[in-house]
Amino acid sequence: MPRARRSASLALRSQVERLREWVCEANRGIYRARLVTEHSGNASGIARELDLVAIKPSGVDYENLKPQMIALATLAGEPWPAARYGLDAAGLRPSVDLPHHLFLYRCCPEIGGIVHTHSNYATSFALLRQPIPACLTAIADEFGGEIPCAPYVDNAGDHIGEAILSRRSRAPAMLLAGHGVFAWGPTPRAALKAAIMVEDAAKTCHLALLRGRLTAMPPEEIEKWYQRYHTTYGQPEMPAHAPAAAARSRRSRSRPAGK
């Protein structure tokens, strides 16, 4: 194989392996955050230039999940040709929610990662067919308004994806009546963050409802918090996995030479 072609193949393999690692970490993250139990829920990511979607395999324990077990599919829902590039296809069936992830990826090119959970507090609002109002500055920060609730639909075809788009706002998450939560972002890590923040906000609102009523913030106040959070919060151009990479680098530098 010519050197240039071999280098391109190695770069592609590295890209696929990295996506699998990110998606595996997002799935472990929703389990560690107790947003799912047993085998429920899933996280996915996409490499659009490769026509590749990586997603949790169906019915696999989160504790046993490894990057090489992450299922690979095309945007059309066909198995991704991993063997063509010398990669392990895993041989595991993808999550049964793959069609809903694919629909959102096809319709929303800005989305790079999706998380689906049945987290308790957020799902309690979904059971009541109620959005989570923008009554906290944390909700204004991340979601820029209420966290909407889509009407109940069954799981056939594109019904779930269509329901999400019918009520989608600038919030990176949606409650599904009688079902659970979908969250998304430019990366699997960002989708995980949105899912965690949905549950945290829902828990606080639930506790407040035990003592009184919720009052939504005025739109102009919501906008102040949202704009600050999305323009000045955090560090500029920090890669999604920079903290983890930096920690690995520090550990590597701290090891004695030759070990």
N, C-alpha and C positions, 0 to 999 in steps of 0.2 A: 504494500500500500504506500503511495507517495506520502512524503512527510506532511505536506499541507493537509491532505485528506485525513491522515491519522490524527493530526492536531485538532482538526475540526470535530472528528468523532469523539476524541477525548473531552473536548470542551462541552459537547452535547451531553455526554454521559455525566459529566460533572454537574451540569445544569439540572438534569433530571434527578440525580441523587440529592442535590441541594433542596429541590422542591419537595422531594419525599421527606427529607429531614424536617423542613419547616411545617409540612402538613402533619407529620407524626407528632411534632412538638405541640402544635395547636390542639390536636386530639388529646394528648396527655394533659394539656392545660385545662381543657374543659372538665376533665375528670378530677384533676387536682383541686380545681375551684369548686367541686361538688355541684356542677351544673347538670350532671348526668348521673345515672346509676346503671349498673350492669353494662348492657351493650347499647343502651339508647343514645341518641344523638350522634353527631358526626361533624367533621371539619374537612374542608377541601381547599385546594389552591389550583391556580392555572398558570401555564406557560403558553401564552397565546401564539407566540411565534413558532412553537412546536406542535400546535393543535393538541395540547396535552392537558388533561385535568387529572389531578391526583386526589384521592379521597380514601377515607377509612374503609377497610373491607367490612363486609356485613358480618355481624355476630361475633366479632373478635373482642376478647377481653382487653381493656385499656392497659392493664398492668403488663400484658404480654406483647403489646404492640411495638413493632420495630420498623424503622424506615423502609427496609426492603420488603415489608409486608403491605405497604400502602398500594392500593389498587390504582391502575393507570387506565385512562379511557380517552378517546377523542371527543371533541365537542359534539360530534354526531352520536355519541354513546357507544361506539365500537371499541373493542380492546385496542389499546395503543400498541404499535408494533415494537415492543421493547427488545425482542430478540434480534431484530435487524441491526440494533446498535450495541449488541453484546451485553444487554441488561437483563436482569431477572424480572420476568413479568409477574412474579409472585404467585400467580395461579389462583388467587383468591377473588371471589366475587365482590364487586364494589357494593357499597351501601345501597339499600333499596331506595334511598332518597336521591341517588345520583340524577335522575331526570329533573328534579326540582333545581338542583345546583346548575345543571347544564342550561336550563331555561334562563336562569338569572344571568349566567355568564354570556349567553348569546344576546340577551336583550340589553345588558348593561356593561359595555366595554370597559368602564372605569373600575369594575369590581375585579379584585385579584384573589380574594379569599372569602369563604363563606363558612359560617358555623351554625349548626342547628342544635338546640337543646330543649329539654323539658324542665328547666330549672323551676323550683317550687314556687317562689314568690311571684316571679314574672308570669308563670303559667296560671297562677290563681287569678290574675287580672284577665288573662285570656279566657279562662273558664266563665268569667262574668261578662265577657264580650266588651271589656272596658279598656280604653287606652290608659297609659300612665301619664298623668298630666305633668306639665313642666312647672312643678312647684318647688323644685330644688335648683340651686345654682349648678350643681353637678349635672343635672339633666340638661339645663340650658347650655352648659359647656360642650358636652359630648354630642347631644342630639339636636340642639337648636330648636326645641319645641317639644310637644308631647311625643311619647313613643306610641305610634298608632297601632290599632288592632284591626286586622283584616277580618272579614266575615268568615264563618265556617265554610269550608269546602272539603270535598273528599280528596283522596290521594290519587285519583285517576288522571292520566295524561298530564297536561300543563296547568291543571286547576290551581294548585298551590302557588306556582309561579305567577299566574295571572292575578290571583287574589292579592299577592304581595305588591305587584305593580299597580294595582287599582287603588291602593291606599298609600303608596310610597311617598315619603316626604324627603327632606334632606337628612333626616335621622338615619344612621347606619344600622337600623334594626327594626323589626316588626313583630308584634304579637299576632299569632294565628288563633282565632277563636276556637276554643275547645281542643287545642292542640299543643302549642308551645311557642318557641321563639326562633326566628331566623335573624342572624346578624351578619354583616359583611364589611368589607373594607378593601383598601388597595393591596393588602397582603393577608395571609392567614393569621399572622400575629395581630394585625389591626382588627380583624373580625373577632378574634378571641377577646381582645380588650373590650370591644363593643358589647359582646355577650356577657362578660363579667359585670360591666357597668349597668346593663339592663337589670340584672338580678340584684345588684347592690341597691339601685334606685328603688326597685320594686319592694325590697325588704324594708327600706326606710319608710316608704309610703304606707306599707301594710302596718307597721308599728304606729305610725302617726294616726291611721284610721281607727286604731283601738282607743285613741284619746279624743278624737275630734274629726274635723273635715279637712280635706285638702283644698288649698287655694292656689290656683295657677298664677305664675308671675305675669306681669303685664308684658305684651309683645316687645316693647322698647327695652325692657330690662333683659329679657331673654336674648335679644340681639346684642346687647353690650357684652354679656358673658360669652356668647358664642363667638363673636368676632375676636375678643381678646384671646380666647383659648385656641382659636384656629389661626392666629396670626403671630402671637408673641410668646405663647407657652412653649416650654421645652427648648431643645437645642437645634440649631439649623442643620438640615441635611444629615441627620443621624440615621444611618441604615437601620432597618427594623431589627437586625440581630447584632448591632454593634456592641451593646453591653455584654452579651454572652461571648462575643469574639474577643473583646478586650479582656474579659476575665480569663479566658483560655490562654491568651497571650501572656498575662501576668503570671499565671500558674507555670507556663512553660519557662519563662525567664527565671522563676524562683527555684527551678530544679537544678541540682548540681550537674555539672557538665558530665556527659557520658551516661546519664541515667534517664 
